[in-house]
Amino acid sequence: MDQQLGHERNADQIAYWNGPGGKRWSDRQAMQDILLVPVSQILIDRAQPKAGERVLDVGCGCGATTIALAERVAPSGFVLGIDVSEPMLSRGRELAPKSLPLAFVLADATVYPFDPKDFDLLVSRFGVMFFAEPAVSFANLRRAMRPDARVTFVCWRDPRENPWMTMPLKAVYEHVPKLPQLGPEAPGPFAFASEERVRRILGEAGYRDIALERCDLSIDIANGRGLEGALDTAMHVGPANRALEGHPPDVRAAATNSVRELLAPLVRGPSLPLLASIWVVTARAS
């Protein structure tokens, strides 16, 4: 993606998701979609897409939610998936059945010139926490929504409520320095953990009837593949992988062994369930 086509403050995220981040997620698309099935089911259930509706899927990644939404609004509806990541959108285009009413656009939702008042529903699965100026981004998205259009998205709650990501990281920190501490409002997976901040952003951007529902769930990080499957997820998804970037193979091997020892007692047959916690955010466009 041409970074000049995005908001200047989103340049780092655009570079990352068109580099190692986007490549890793597109390569692991099948495993990631299985991993996040419980989240996707909650999202679709709360969003309640209806046949004939026009839906905007923000930060659609490899297109799992875009495809699921299109199946529900078909045949007369339409879903537009928007993302900054060319690798992930390429994978989405490969996966999407040609018969479904959907399209993908490579663009930054902060500045993309959507047709005004075009969509009935805005949906996102973990795609809205990476905006540098989220109130600006959501204001642009609101202009694409019809009056009283629905908004439903999911975002991670506090890291302490998500041991499926933080437990492996603690073991990795036995071998490498801690990652730089991000500010509470810096773009990243946990940028929308604060209920107060989410309400403030959406309010400033012109939304109403804002509600946040806490949903605690279990994520099988093994994807039914036992300890080695859980280890694969732990070492390639989330902050543990970032903490190990740039370190030599012997350090990564030692960290992997520590994570294996940590996870081994938690295996339950082919599964290794760990707790996760999300916000389900709903609102209306004014």
Phi, psi and omega in degrees: 000136176290115183299337179293342179275356179251170174295136187301328181280352175264008186300320181296318179293320179298317179295317182296314185282352169257004178244231186295324181296309181295322179296316181296316181292321179292322178295328183258019188308311184298314180294320181296319181294322176295316181303321187261012178306315180301323179291314181299321179296318177297315182299310182295322179298316181285326182288328179050058176296141184242151178306134178092350182280155173257126189236139175249120181254108189266130184065049192286347177059233182276006167092008182301314181287325178300315180295315181298320179293318181297325178298330184271333180265350179296156002268347189264353179271191183199143176233131174250118175263128181238136179202159178269353190262111176296317179301319182287320178293325177300319177295319178299319179295326177293324187275332189289124175300137183296339184280348184275146181276082181212163175210159177240144176229132177273106185191162174267117183297345178294326188234355184299135182278075177299151168296134183292144174052050189256338190241147177269337190210133173248130183228148173204135172253096177060033181250003187244004185268004187250006177285135178289324178233078189298329178295323177293317180297313182291332176294319177295320178295322181298324180296338177276351185263145175288156177305131180074012177298152183269149175233130174218121174216160178242145178214156181288143170277195187303144178308324181296338178270002184231065181298341178299335176260323189275333180300309178300325181298321180299321178291322179296325181293351173289348188235340183224159177296156178292149175297152175304139181289122177278148173294157184298341181245013178287144178303139181162176185303328186253018184294339180250025180293332183276120177300318181300319182292317180299316179298319181295315181299310182293323177296315179296330183274357173098026177257160180225177180052043184282130179219143176236126179247124176283130175232116174263138183211172179249132178245126178276096183289349176278343184052036179074017184245017176072198186300315183294327175293318178296320179295320178301314178297313184300325185271349183239351182239133173088196190291335179299319179296318180295322181296333183267354181300131178086354180269151185291163184302325182292325177291316179298321179296317179295319179295320179299319178297320179295319179293321178299315180297324179293318186277333188308316181292349185264356182292136177235089185064233179278356187247159171218086184280134175230153184286145174220159180213131182231160164263136165257112186257129176233151180197178176231144174282135179281000000 
